[in-house]
Amino acid sequence: MSGTGKGRGGARAGAGRPAGKYGRKHPLTVKLTKDVLEFLKTRESRGSYIDDNIRQSQEFRQWSSESA
C-alpha cells in the first residue's frame, strides 16, 4: 500500500470537498423557538440563510472591519 505513511490509506493532498466562498463551516447547535424553526424549514438551506443574513447586517460588517 502506498500513501502518506499516516496509516489512513488514500489520504492525499487536495483530497476532499473544497471550502466554500467564506471558508469552511463549523457545526453549531442552537435552540430556537418553534416559529423561527418552522420559518427556517421553508428556506432551501438553513445554514446559508443564517450565514448570509448575518453577513448583511450592519453589526457584522462593523465587527468585521474592526477585527480585520
DSSP file (Angstrom, degrees, kcal/mol; ACC not computed):
  #  RESIDUE AA STRUCTURE BP1 BP2  ACC     N-H-->O    O-->H-N    N-H-->O    O-->H-N    TCO  KAPPA ALPHA  PHI   PSI    X-CA   Y-CA   Z-CA
    1    1 A M              0   0    0      0, 0.0     2,-0.3     0, 0.0     8,-0.1   0.000 360.0 360.0 360.0 124.7    0.0    0.0    0.0
    2    2 A S        +     0   0    0      2,-0.0     8,-0.3     3,-0.0     2,-0.3  -0.776 360.0 106.6-102.5 151.9    1.4    3.3   -1.0
    3    3 A G  S    S-     0   0    0     -2,-0.3     9,-0.1     6,-0.1     0, 0.0  -0.932  81.1 -47.3 174.6-152.6    0.4    6.6    0.6
    4    4 A T        -     0   0    0      7,-0.3     8,-0.1    -2,-0.3    -2,-0.0   0.514  70.0-116.5 -89.1  -5.9    1.4    9.3    3.0
    5    5 A G  S    S+     0   0    0      1,-0.0    -3,-0.0     0, 0.0    -1,-0.0   0.609  87.2 111.9  81.3  11.4    2.6    6.8    5.7
    6    6 A K  S    S-     0   0    0      5,-0.1    -1,-0.0     0, 0.0    -3,-0.0   0.395  87.8-115.3 -97.8   1.7    0.0    8.0    8.2
    7    7 A G  S    S+     0   0    0      4,-0.1    -4,-0.0     1,-0.1     0, 0.0   0.719  87.5 110.4  75.0  19.9   -2.0    4.8    8.1
    8    8 A R        -     0   0    0      3,-0.1    -1,-0.1     0, 0.0    -5,-0.0   0.416  68.9-141.4-107.2   0.6   -5.1    6.4    6.6
    9    9 A G  S    S+     0   0    0      1,-0.2    -6,-0.1     2,-0.1     3,-0.1   0.864  80.4  21.1  40.5 104.2   -4.9    4.7    3.2
   10   10 A G  S    S+     0   0    0      1,-0.3     2,-0.3    -8,-0.3    -1,-0.2   0.258  80.9 138.7  99.0 -11.7   -5.9    7.1    0.4
   11   11 A A        +     0   0    0      4,-0.0    -1,-0.3     0, 0.0     2,-0.3  -0.512  27.5 162.2 -66.2 129.2   -5.3   10.4    2.2
   12   12 A R    >   -     0   0    0     -2,-0.3     3,-1.9    -3,-0.1     2,-0.0  -0.984  45.3 -83.6-148.2 156.8   -3.7   12.7   -0.2
   13   13 A A  T 3  S+     0   0    0     -2,-0.3     3,-0.1     1,-0.3     0, 0.0  -0.360 114.2  17.8 -60.6 135.2   -3.1   16.4   -0.6
   14   14 A G  T 3  S+     0   0    0      1,-0.3    -1,-0.3     3,-0.0     2,-0.1   0.425  91.2 138.2  84.3  -1.4   -6.0   18.2   -2.2
   15   15 A A    <   +     0   0    0     -3,-1.9    -1,-0.3     2,-0.0     2,-0.1  -0.418  42.8  36.2 -75.8 153.4   -8.5   15.4   -1.4
   16   16 A G  S    S-     0   0    0     -3,-0.1     0, 0.0    -2,-0.1     0, 0.0  -0.298 100.4 -36.5  99.8 177.0  -12.0   16.2   -0.2
   17   17 A R        -     0   0    0     -2,-0.1     3,-0.1     1,-0.1    -3,-0.0  -0.547  64.1-116.3 -77.5 135.0  -14.5   18.9   -0.8
   18   18 A P        -     0   0    0      0, 0.0    -1,-0.1     0, 0.0    -2,-0.0  -0.333  35.9 -96.3 -69.9 154.5  -13.2   22.4   -1.3
   19   19 A A        -     0   0    0      1,-0.1     5,-0.2     5,-0.1     0, 0.0  -0.301  43.4-112.8 -65.8 153.6  -14.0   25.2    1.2
   20   20 A G  B >   -A   23   0A   0      3,-0.8     3,-1.4    -3,-0.1    -1,-0.1   0.049  44.4 -73.2 -76.6-170.0  -16.9   27.4    0.3
   21   21 A K  T 3  S+     0   0    0      1,-0.3     3,-0.1     2,-0.0    -2,-0.1   0.832 134.0  32.1 -57.6 -37.7  -16.9   31.1   -0.5
   22   22 A Y  T 3  S-     0   0    0      1,-0.4    -1,-0.3     0, 0.0     2,-0.2   0.208 123.1 -94.9-106.8  13.8  -16.2   32.2    3.1
   23   23 A G  B <   -A   20   0A   0     -3,-1.4    -3,-0.8     2,-0.0    -1,-0.4  -0.539  70.0 -21.2 103.3-172.8  -14.1   29.2    4.1
   24   24 A R        -     0   0    0     -5,-0.2     2,-0.3    -2,-0.2    -5,-0.1  -0.402  63.0-129.4 -73.0 147.4  -15.0   26.0    5.9
   25   25 A K        -     0   0    0     -2,-0.1    -1,-0.1     0, 0.0    -2,-0.0  -0.701  15.2-147.9 -97.3 152.0  -18.2   25.8    8.0
   26   26 A H        -     0   0    0     -2,-0.3     2,-0.0     2,-0.0     0, 0.0  -0.946  23.0-107.6-121.3 139.0  -18.3   24.6   11.6
   27   27 A P        +     0   0    0      0, 0.0     2,-0.3     0, 0.0     0, 0.0  -0.335  39.1 178.7 -66.3 145.9  -21.2   22.8   13.3
   28   28 A L        -     0   0    0      2,-0.0     2,-0.5    -2,-0.0    -2,-0.0  -0.988  19.4-147.9-149.1 136.3  -23.1   24.7   15.8
   29   29 A T        +     0   0    0     -2,-0.3     2,-0.3     2,-0.0     0, 0.0  -0.924  24.1 171.1-108.1 129.8  -26.2   23.7   17.9
   30   30 A V        -     0   0    0     -2,-0.5     2,-0.5     2,-0.0    -2,-0.0  -0.938  30.5-126.1-133.2 156.8  -28.7   26.5   18.9
   31   31 A K        -     0   0    0     -2,-0.3     2,-0.3     0, 0.0    -2,-0.0  -0.911  32.7-179.5-104.3 128.7  -32.1   26.5   20.5
   32   32 A L        -     0   0    0     -2,-0.5     2,-0.1     2,-0.0    -2,-0.0  -0.893  31.1-103.9-125.7 154.2  -34.8   28.3   18.5
   33   33 A T     >  -     0   0    0     -2,-0.3     4,-2.3     1,-0.1     5,-0.2  -0.371  39.9-107.8 -70.8 159.4  -38.4   29.0   19.2
   34   34 A K  H  > S+     0   0    0      1,-0.2     4,-2.6     2,-0.2     5,-0.2   0.875 116.9  51.4 -59.4 -41.5  -40.9   26.8   17.2
   35   35 A D  H  > S+     0   0    0      2,-0.2     4,-2.0     1,-0.2    -1,-0.2   0.886 110.4  48.4 -67.5 -37.1  -42.0   29.6   14.9
   36   36 A V  H  > S+     0   0    0      2,-0.2     4,-2.5     1,-0.2    -1,-0.2   0.913 112.2  49.8 -67.3 -41.4  -38.4   30.5   13.9
   37   37 A L  H  X S+     0   0    0     -4,-2.3     4,-1.8     2,-0.2    -2,-0.2   0.921 109.5  50.8 -61.9 -44.5  -37.6   26.9   13.3
   38   38 A E  H  X S+     0   0    0     -4,-2.6     4,-0.6     1,-0.2    -1,-0.2   0.895 110.7  49.9 -61.2 -40.0  -40.7   26.5   11.1
   39   39 A F  H >< S+     0   0    0     -4,-2.0     3,-1.5     1,-0.2     4,-0.4   0.938 109.0  51.1 -63.0 -46.5  -39.6   29.6    9.1
   40   40 A L  H >< S+     0   0    0     -4,-2.5     3,-1.3     1,-0.3    -1,-0.2   0.814 100.7  63.6 -62.9 -29.4  -36.1   28.2    8.6
   41   41 A K  H 3< S+     0   0    0     -4,-1.8    -1,-0.3     1,-0.3    -2,-0.2   0.732  95.8  60.1 -65.8 -20.6  -37.5   24.9    7.3
   42   42 A T  T << S+     0   0    0     -3,-1.5    -1,-0.3    -4,-0.6     2,-0.2   0.589  89.1  90.5 -83.3  -9.9  -39.0   26.9    4.4
   43   43 A R  S <  S-     0   0    0     -3,-1.3     3,-0.3    -4,-0.4    -3,-0.0  -0.547  81.7-127.8 -83.9 151.2  -35.6   28.0    3.3
   44   44 A E  S    S+     0   0    0      1,-0.3     2,-0.4    -2,-0.2    -1,-0.1   0.914 100.4  14.6 -64.6 -43.3  -33.6   26.0    0.8
   45   45 A S     >  -     0   0    0      1,-0.1     4,-2.4     2,-0.0    -1,-0.3  -0.930  65.0-165.0-136.2 110.7  -30.5   25.9    3.1
   46   46 A R  H  > S+     0   0    0     -2,-0.4     4,-2.4    -3,-0.3     5,-0.2   0.918  91.2  49.7 -61.5 -44.5  -30.9   27.0    6.7
   47   47 A G  H  > S+     0   0    0      1,-0.2     4,-2.7     2,-0.2    -1,-0.2   0.922 113.0  45.5 -62.1 -45.7  -27.2   27.4    7.3
   48   48 A S  H  > S+     0   0    0      2,-0.2     4,-3.0     1,-0.2     5,-0.3   0.886 111.6  53.5 -65.7 -38.5  -26.7   29.5    4.2
   49   49 A Y  H  X S+     0   0    0     -4,-2.4     4,-2.1     2,-0.2    -2,-0.2   0.938 113.4  42.0 -61.5 -46.9  -29.7   31.6    5.0
   50   50 A I  H  X S+     0   0    0     -4,-2.4     4,-2.2     2,-0.2     5,-0.2   0.943 116.6  48.4 -65.3 -47.8  -28.5   32.4    8.5
   51   51 A D  H  X S+     0   0    0     -4,-2.7     4,-2.3    -5,-0.2    -2,-0.2   0.929 113.0  47.2 -58.8 -48.9  -24.9   33.0    7.4
   52   52 A D  H  X S+     0   0    0     -4,-3.0     4,-1.4     1,-0.2    -1,-0.2   0.898 112.9  48.3 -62.6 -42.4  -25.9   35.3    4.5
   53   53 A N  H  X S+     0   0    0     -4,-2.1     4,-0.6    -5,-0.3    -1,-0.2   0.860 111.6  48.9 -71.0 -34.4  -28.3   37.4    6.7
   54   54 A I  H >< S+     0   0    0     -4,-2.2     3,-1.1     1,-0.2     6,-0.4   0.924 109.7  52.7 -67.6 -42.9  -25.8   37.8    9.5
   55   55 A R  H 3< S+     0   0    0     -4,-2.3    -2,-0.2     1,-0.3    -1,-0.2   0.804 108.0  52.0 -62.1 -28.8  -23.1   38.9    6.9
   56   56 A Q  H 3< S+     0   0    0     -4,-1.4    -1,-0.3    -5,-0.2    -2,-0.2   0.620  88.7 104.8 -81.6 -13.5  -25.5   41.5    5.5
   57   57 A S  S <X S-     0   0    0     -3,-1.1     4,-2.1    -4,-0.6     5,-0.2  -0.374  75.1-130.4 -72.9 147.7  -26.2   43.0    9.0
   58   58 A Q  H  > S+     0   0    0      1,-0.2     4,-2.5     2,-0.2     5,-0.2   0.879 107.2  57.2 -62.0 -39.8  -24.6   46.3    9.9
   59   59 A E  H  > S+     0   0    0      1,-0.2     4,-2.5     2,-0.2    -1,-0.2   0.913 108.3  45.8 -60.0 -44.3  -23.4   44.9   13.2
   60   60 A F  H  > S+     0   0    0     -6,-0.4     4,-3.1     2,-0.2     5,-0.2   0.918 111.9  51.1 -66.4 -43.3  -21.5   42.1   11.5
   61   61 A R  H  X S+     0   0    0     -4,-2.1     4,-2.1     2,-0.2    -2,-0.2   0.907 112.2  46.8 -60.5 -41.9  -20.0   44.5    8.9
   62   62 A Q  H  X S+     0   0    0     -4,-2.5     4,-1.9     2,-0.2    -2,-0.2   0.936 114.3  46.8 -65.6 -46.6  -18.8   46.8   11.7
   63   63 A W  H  X S+     0   0    0     -4,-2.5     4,-2.3     1,-0.2    -2,-0.2   0.911 112.1  51.8 -60.3 -42.7  -17.4   43.9   13.7
   64   64 A S  H  X S+     0   0    0     -4,-3.1     4,-0.8     1,-0.2    -1,-0.2   0.889 110.3  46.8 -63.6 -40.7  -15.7   42.5   10.7
   65   65 A S  H  < S+     0   0    0     -4,-2.1    -1,-0.2    -5,-0.2    -2,-0.2   0.845 114.6  47.7 -71.5 -32.0  -14.0   45.8    9.7
   66   66 A E  H  < S+     0   0    0     -4,-1.9    -2,-0.2     1,-0.2    -1,-0.2   0.826 114.1  45.9 -75.7 -32.2  -12.8   46.3   13.3
   67   67 A S  H  <        0   0    0     -4,-2.3    -1,-0.2     1,-0.2    -2,-0.2   0.543 360.0 360.0 -90.5  -5.9  -11.4   42.8   13.8
   68   68 A A     <        0   0    0     -4,-0.8    -1,-0.2    -5,-0.2    -2,-0.1   0.480 360.0 360.0 -81.1 360.0   -9.6   42.7   10.5
